[in-house]
Amino acid sequence: MGRVTEPEDLRETVLDVLQHPDQHTDERRYWAEQSCWKADGKTCERLAEMIAQYLSHQVVKQID
């Protein structure tokens, strides 16, 4: 979504992003392209794994 947050602040961060939909559009588009490239019904799982990977290692990695 264009922001990094701590787990305990996730709700606040999501609400802030929803209130400001015109911010971080490039970042959101990138994440969508990286996680929604395969129509196999596992996009949400892949996205969650990519976010966890990024939060742990600060590396953007496409998950197969």
C-alpha positions as CSV (number, residue, x, y, z in Angstrom):
1,M,0.0,0.0,0.0
2,G,3.0,2.3,-0.1
3,R,3.6,2.3,3.7
4,V,5.3,0.1,6.2
5,T,3.7,-0.3,9.6
6,E,4.0,-2.4,12.7
7,P,1.4,-5.1,13.2
8,E,-0.3,-3.3,16.1
9,D,-0.7,-0.2,13.9
10,L,-2.1,-2.1,10.9
11,R,-5.7,-1.1,11.3
12,E,-4.8,2.6,11.6
13,T,-2.5,2.4,8.5
14,V,-5.2,0.7,6.4
15,L,-7.7,3.3,7.4
16,D,-5.3,6.1,6.5
17,V,-4.5,4.6,3.1
18,L,-8.3,4.2,2.4
19,Q,-8.8,7.8,3.3
20,H,-6.1,8.9,0.9
21,P,-6.6,6.8,-2.2
22,D,-4.5,9.1,-4.5
23,Q,-1.3,8.6,-2.5
24,H,1.1,5.7,-3.2
25,T,-0.6,4.7,-6.4
26,D,2.6,3.6,-8.0
27,E,3.5,1.4,-5.1
28,R,0.1,-0.2,-5.0
29,R,0.1,-0.8,-8.7
30,Y,3.5,-2.5,-8.4
31,W,2.4,-4.8,-5.6
32,A,-0.8,-5.7,-7.5
33,E,1.2,-6.6,-10.6
34,Q,3.7,-8.7,-8.6
35,S,1.0,-10.6,-6.7
36,C,-1.9,-10.9,-9.2
37,W,0.0,-12.2,-12.2
38,K,-1.3,-15.7,-11.9
39,A,-5.1,-16.5,-11.8
40,D,-4.9,-19.6,-9.6
41,G,-7.0,-18.5,-6.6
42,K,-4.0,-17.9,-4.4
43,T,-3.4,-14.2,-4.9
44,C,-4.3,-13.3,-1.3
45,E,-1.9,-16.0,0.0
46,R,0.8,-14.8,-2.3
47,L,0.3,-11.2,-1.3
48,A,0.4,-12.0,2.4
49,E,3.6,-13.9,1.9
50,M,5.2,-11.1,-0.1
51,I,4.3,-8.6,2.6
52,A,5.8,-10.8,5.3
53,Q,8.9,-11.3,3.2
54,Y,9.2,-7.5,2.7
55,L,8.7,-6.7,6.4
56,S,11.2,-9.3,7.4
57,H,14.0,-8.7,4.9
58,Q,13.1,-5.3,3.2
59,V,13.3,-7.1,-0.1
60,V,10.6,-7.2,-2.7
61,K,10.4,-10.7,-4.1
62,Q,7.7,-12.1,-6.4
63,I,6.2,-15.3,-4.9
64,D,5.4,-18.2,-7.2
